[in-house]
């Protein structure tokens, strides 16, 4: 009897959540089909064919599993890793310990994103109240090509974006403490979530204020939310203090600054790129915390020649990240290498047309998001989204505005991108109708 009751409860739950079930199945199905295609065309190595996937995440996961060390070293001694945070390598290592092949790990990752797509639907319903608009937002998230591509690689972006979307869902649902903890977990998969915490706390403050919460309980809620976030991320800070004697979260900051925006500035200004004396090192030791002062000093040495000029270049990189072509890499690198015959026989104008349509699609998304600002009751959430987007552009885009990378750095914001694009479309439609009526 209990088993029959459980089955009835399960069927009743599925029937009451049919839309969510269809979204989940569709998102998972498309990605599993893509994973099968990778397996057939490239074998298991196709899942780590992107350089970062094999060099960073897969290697560190193997070292966690077999040598019990979070390290990028290909052989002993397994020097500790300083560049990346541990959650995604741990995710891979756990599945590898269960004897999952790479294909099965990618499918597990696809399941995570399928759940995130359901959350995109629910976030959209909660914000705007239209199930049709929410379904359109979820459908775009299901088929968007770069999200499918990244889900087929052992890269941290699908996991970190899914955790971030879960944190958004919990925040929208006013489950504040759970939201802040999940945001902390997202930071352990991709550190930029650290910088999103302040924006989250501002929204927590607004939610409490709009609910008529008294001043002291409001401060208590902010303090507890902050503490919960700190609890989530503090163990990694503590690990770095013990291992590297620094309270830094990751060594990526000045290493990336020195390598990319400062490198571009040196080329544009005709100044020589300052050399950082690392000595003879393995390819992974350049990420060590002990070199951060060297990267920082070399960067400031160059920036000091023309701070305004550097600021202009950095601003251009950040702004370009909004419009960088996300699909150029997908067509001219991935498609060209994995389907050479089809690629070589496809006329150039067809490929250019596809790229143009991709650019038009994202231009339309941005334009409609801007129009959504006129939806007054959603303005606080619109401002919340734009604040997160600007932080992402300044940090991720300023350092590396390549379309390939910005496509994966944009994944956490799909819920808001497609929801507010839909809201903007509805606003535009109302404006056109009202204009036609007045005439």
C-alpha positions in Angstrom: 0.0 0.0 0.0 2.7 2.6 0.8 4.3 1.9 -2.6 1.0 2.4 -4.4 0.4 5.6 -2.5 3.9 6.8 -3.4 3.3 6.1 -7.1 0.0 7.9 -7.0 1.6 10.9 -5.3 4.4 10.9 -7.9 1.8 10.7 -10.8 -0.2 13.5 -9.2 2.9 15.6 -8.8 3.9 15.1 -12.4 0.4 15.9 -13.7 0.4 19.2 -11.7 3.8 20.1 -13.1 3.5 18.9 -16.7 5.0 22.1 -18.2 8.1 21.8 -16.0 8.4 18.1 -16.9 8.3 18.9 -20.6 10.9 21.7 -20.2 13.2 19.3 -18.2 12.9 16.5 -20.8 13.4 18.8 -23.7 16.5 20.5 -22.2 18.0 17.2 -21.2 17.1 15.5 -24.5 18.8 18.0 -26.7 21.9 18.0 -24.7 22.1 14.2 -24.4 21.7 14.0 -28.2 24.6 16.5 -28.5 26.7 14.4 -26.1 26.0 11.3 -28.1 27.2 13.1 -31.2 30.4 14.2 -29.5 31.0 10.6 -28.4 30.4 9.2 -31.9 32.5 11.9 -33.7 35.4 12.5 -31.2 35.2 9.8 -28.6 35.6 10.6 -24.9 38.3 13.1 -25.5 35.7 15.3 -27.2 34.4 16.2 -23.7 37.7 17.7 -22.7 38.7 19.0 -26.1 38.5 22.6 -24.9 42.0 23.3 -23.5 40.8 24.5 -20.1 38.6 21.4 -19.6 41.6 19.1 -19.9 44.3 21.2 -18.4 42.5 22.6 -15.4 39.3 20.7 -14.5 39.9 17.1 -15.6 43.5 17.1 -14.4 42.7 18.5 -11.0 39.8 16.1 -10.6 42.1 13.1 -11.3 44.6 14.4 -8.8 41.8 14.8 -6.2 40.7 11.2 -6.9 44.0 9.4 -7.1 46.4 11.6 -5.1 44.0 13.3 -2.7 45.5 16.7 -3.7 43.8 19.6 -5.3 46.6 20.2 -7.8 47.3 20.8 -11.5 50.6 19.0 -11.4 50.9 16.1 -13.9 53.3 14.3 -11.6 54.6 14.3 -8.1 55.1 16.5 -6.1 51.5 17.5 -6.4 51.8 21.2 -5.6 48.5 22.8 -4.5 46.3 24.6 -6.9 45.8 28.4 -6.4 44.1 29.5 -9.6 40.7 27.7 -9.5 38.1 27.0 -6.8 37.3 23.4 -5.9 33.6 22.7 -6.4 33.6 21.6 -10.1 36.8 19.4 -9.9 35.2 17.9 -6.8 32.0 17.3 -8.8 34.0 15.5 -11.5 36.1 13.5 -9.0 33.0 12.2 -7.1 31.5 11.0 -10.4 34.8 9.5 -11.5 35.0 7.7 -8.1 31.6 6.1 -9.0 33.2 4.9 -12.2 31.3 7.3 -14.4 32.9 7.6 -17.9 33.2 11.1 -19.3 30.0 10.7 -21.3 28.0 9.9 -18.1 29.6 12.9 -16.3 28.4 15.2 -19.1 25.0 13.6 -18.9 24.9 14.3 -15.2 25.9 17.9 -16.0 23.1 18.0 -18.6 20.6 17.0 -15.9 21.9 19.9 -13.7 21.2 22.3 -16.5 17.8 20.8 -17.3 16.8 21.6 -13.7 18.2 25.1 -14.1 16.0 25.5 -17.2 13.0 24.6 -15.2 14.0 27.2 -12.7 14.3 29.8 -15.5 10.6 29.1 -16.3 9.6 29.4 -12.6 11.6 32.6 -12.1 9.9 34.1 -15.2 6.5 33.1 -13.9 7.2 34.6 -10.5 8.4 37.9 -11.9 5.9 38.6 -14.6 3.0 36.2 -14.0 2.7 35.0 -17.6 3.2 31.3 -18.2 3.4 31.8 -21.9 6.2 34.3 -21.6 7.9 32.1 -19.1 7.6 29.1 -21.5 9.2 31.1 -24.3 12.1 32.2 -22.0 12.6 28.5 -21.1 12.5 27.4 -24.7 15.1 29.9 -25.7 17.3 28.7 -22.8 16.8 25.1 -24.0 17.9 25.6 -27.6 20.4 28.5 -27.3 23.5 27.0 -29.1 26.3 28.1 -26.8 24.5 26.7 -23.7 24.3 23.4 -25.5 27.9 23.6 -26.4 29.3 24.3 -22.9 27.1 21.6 -21.4 29.0 19.1 -23.5 32.4 20.0 -22.0 34.0 19.4 -18.6 33.9 23.1 -17.8 32.7 24.7 -14.6 30.3 27.1 -16.3 27.2 24.8 -16.4 27.5 23.9 -12.8 28.2 27.5 -11.6 25.5 29.0 -13.7 23.0 26.4 -12.5 23.8 27.2 -8.9 23.5 30.9 -9.6 20.1 30.4 -11.2 19.0 28.4 -8.2 20.2 31.2 -5.9 18.1 33.6 -8.1 15.1 31.4 -7.8 15.4 31.3 -4.1 15.9 35.0 -3.9 12.8 35.6 -6.0 10.9 33.2 -3.8 12.1 35.2 -0.7 14.0 32.2 0.7 16.8 34.6 1.5 19.1 32.4 3.7 19.0 29.5 1.3 19.7 31.9 -1.6 22.8 33.3 0.0 24.2 29.9 0.8 23.7 28.7 -2.7 25.3 31.9 -4.0 28.3 31.0 -1.9 28.4 27.6 -3.5 28.3 29.2 -6.9 31.4 31.3 -5.9 33.2 28.0 -5.1 32.5 27.0 -8.7 33.3 30.4 -10.3 34.7 33.2 -8.0 32.9 36.1 -9.7 29.8 35.3 -7.6 31.7 36.9 -4.7 31.1 40.2 -6.3 27.5 39.5 -6.9 26.9 39.0 -3.2 26.6 42.8 -2.5 23.9 43.1 -5.2 22.0 40.2 -3.7 22.2 41.8 -0.3 20.8 45.1 -1.7 17.8 43.1 -3.1 17.3 41.4 0.3 17.2 44.9 1.8 14.7 46.0 -0.8 12.5 43.0 -0.3 12.5 43.5 3.5 11.8 47.2 3.1 8.9 46.7 0.6 7.4 44.1 3.0 7.3 46.7 5.7 10.0 45.1 7.9 11.1 47.2 10.8 14.6 48.6 10.9 16.1 46.3 13.5 14.7 43.0 12.0 15.9 44.3 8.6 19.4 44.7 9.8 19.3 41.3 11.5 18.2 39.7 8.2 21.1 41.4 6.3 23.6 40.4 9.0 22.4 36.8 9.0 22.4 36.6 5.2 25.9 38.0 5.1 27.0 35.5 7.7 25.5 32.6 5.8 27.3 33.6 2.6 30.6 33.9 4.5 30.1 30.4 6.0 29.8 29.0 2.5 33.0 30.6 1.2 35.1 30.9 4.3 36.5 27.3 4.2 38.2 28.1 0.9 39.7 31.3 2.3 40.9 29.3 5.3 42.5 26.7 3.1 44.4 29.3 1.2 45.6 30.9 4.4 46.8 27.6 5.7 48.4 26.4 2.4 49.6 29.7 0.9 49.5 32.1 3.9 47.1 34.5 2.1 43.4 35.4 2.6 42.9 35.6 -1.1 40.2 33.5 -2.8 42.0 32.8 -6.0 45.3 33.8 -7.8 43.5 34.6 -11.0 43.0 38.4 -10.6 46.4 39.9 -11.3 47.6 37.0 -13.4 44.7 37.7 -15.9 45.1 41.4 -15.7 48.8 41.2 -16.5 48.2 38.7 -19.3 45.2 40.3 -21.2 44.2 43.9 -20.7 47.7 45.0 -19.8 49.1 43.0 -22.7 46.7 44.7 -25.1 47.5 48.1 -23.6 51.2 47.5 -24.1 50.7 46.6 -27.8 48.4 49.5 -28.4 50.7 52.1 -26.7 53.9 50.8 -28.2 55.3 50.1 -24.7 57.1 46.9 -23.9 55.2 44.4 -21.8 57.0 44.2 -18.5 58.6 40.8 -17.9 57.7 38.8 -14.8 60.8 36.8 -13.7 59.3 33.4 -12.9 62.4 31.5 -13.8 62.2 28.0 -15.2 58.8 26.7 -14.2 56.3 24.1 -15.0 53.2 25.2 -17.0 51.0 25.3 -13.9 53.3 27.0 -11.3 52.8 30.4 -12.9 49.4 30.5 -11.1 51.0 30.4 -7.7 50.0 33.1 -5.2 53.7 34.0 -4.6 53.8 35.5 -8.1 50.8 37.8 -7.6 52.9 40.7 -6.3 55.1 40.4 -9.4 52.1 40.4 -11.8 50.6 43.4 -9.9 53.9 45.4 -9.9 54.5 44.7 -13.6 50.9 45.8 -14.4 51.1 49.0 -12.4 54.5 49.7 -13.9 52.9 49.8 -17.4 49.6 51.4 -16.4 51.4 54.3 -14.7 52.7 55.5 -18.1 49.1 56.3 -19.2 46.3 55.5 -16.7 43.7 57.2 -18.9 44.8 55.3 -22.0 44.6 52.0 -20.1 41.2 52.9 -18.7 39.9 53.6 -22.2 41.2 50.2 -23.5 39.7 48.4 -20.5 36.4 50.2 -20.9 36.3 49.2 -24.6 37.0 45.6 -23.7 34.1 45.7 -21.2 31.7 47.3 -23.6 32.8 44.9 -26.4 31.9 42.0 -24.2 28.2 42.9 -24.7 28.3 42.5 -28.4 31.1 40.0 -29.0 30.1 37.4 -31.5 29.2 34.3 -29.5 28.8 32.0 -32.5 31.9 32.7 -34.5 33.9 30.2 -32.5 31.1 27.6 -32.7 31.0 27.7 -36.4 34.6 28.5 -37.5 36.4 26.4 -34.9 34.1 23.7 -33.4 31.9 23.0 -36.5 34.9 23.3 -38.9 37.0 20.8 -36.9 34.3 18.3 -36.0 32.3 18.3 -39.2 35.0 19.2 -41.8 33.1 17.7 -44.8 29.9 19.6 -44.1 31.7 22.8 -43.2 33.8 22.8 -46.4 30.8 22.3 -48.6 28.7 25.0 -46.9 28.8 28.2 -48.9 30.4 31.1 -47.1 27.3 33.3 -47.4 25.3 30.7 -45.5 27.8 30.7 -42.6 27.9 34.5 -42.6 24.1 34.5 -42.6 24.0 32.3 -39.6 26.4 34.5 -37.8 24.5 37.6 -38.7 21.3 36.0 -37.4 23.0 35.2 -34.2 24.2 38.8 -33.8 20.7 40.1 -34.6 19.2 37.7 -32.1 21.4 39.0 -29.2 21.0 42.6 -30.3 17.2 42.1 -30.1 17.5 40.6 -26.7 19.5 43.6 -25.4 17.2 46.1 -27.0 14.1 44.5 -25.5 15.8 44.3 -22.1 16.3 48.0 -22.3 12.6 48.6 -23.2 11.7 46.5 -20.2 12.9 49.3 -17.9 9.4 50.9 -18.5 7.7 48.1 -16.6 7.6 50.0 -13.4 6.6 47.2 -11.0 9.6 45.2 -12.2 12.1 48.0 -12.2 13.8 46.9 -8.9 14.5 43.5 -10.5 15.5 45.1 -13.8 18.0 47.2 -11.9 19.2 44.2 -10.0 19.8 42.3 -13.3 21.6 45.2 -14.9 23.8 45.7 -11.9 24.9 42.0 -12.1 25.4 42.3 -15.8 27.6 45.4 -15.5 29.7 43.7 -12.8 30.1 40.7 -15.1 31.1 43.0 -18.1 33.6 45.0 -16.1 35.3 41.9 -14.5 34.9 39.1 -17.0 34.5 41.3 -20.1 37.3 43.7 -19.2 39.7 40.8 -18.7 38.7 38.6 -21.6 36.0 39.9 -24.0 36.3 37.1 -26.5 32.9 35.9 -27.7 33.7 32.3 -26.8 34.3 33.1 -23.2 31.6 35.8 -22.8 29.0 33.2 -24.0 29.8 31.0 -21.0 30.1 33.9 -18.6 26.6 35.0 -19.7 24.9 31.6 -18.8 24.0 32.6 -15.2 21.9 35.5 -16.5 19.7 33.6 -19.0 16.7 33.7 -16.7 16.7 37.5 -16.7 17.9 38.0 -20.3 15.0 36.1 -21.8 12.4 37.1 -19.2 13.1 40.8 -19.5 13.4 40.5 -23.3 9.8 39.1 -23.2 8.7 41.9 -20.9 10.2 44.4 -23.3 8.4 42.8 -26.2 5.1 43.0 -24.3 5.8 46.7 -23.4 6.7 47.5 -27.1 3.5 45.7 -28.3 1.4 47.8 -25.9 3.1 51.0 -27.0 2.4 50.1 -30.7 -1.2 49.3 -30.0 -1.8 52.4 -28.0 -0.1 54.5 -30.7 -2.3 52.9 -33.3 -5.4 53.6 -31.2 -4.6 57.2 -30.7 -4.2 57.7 -34.4 
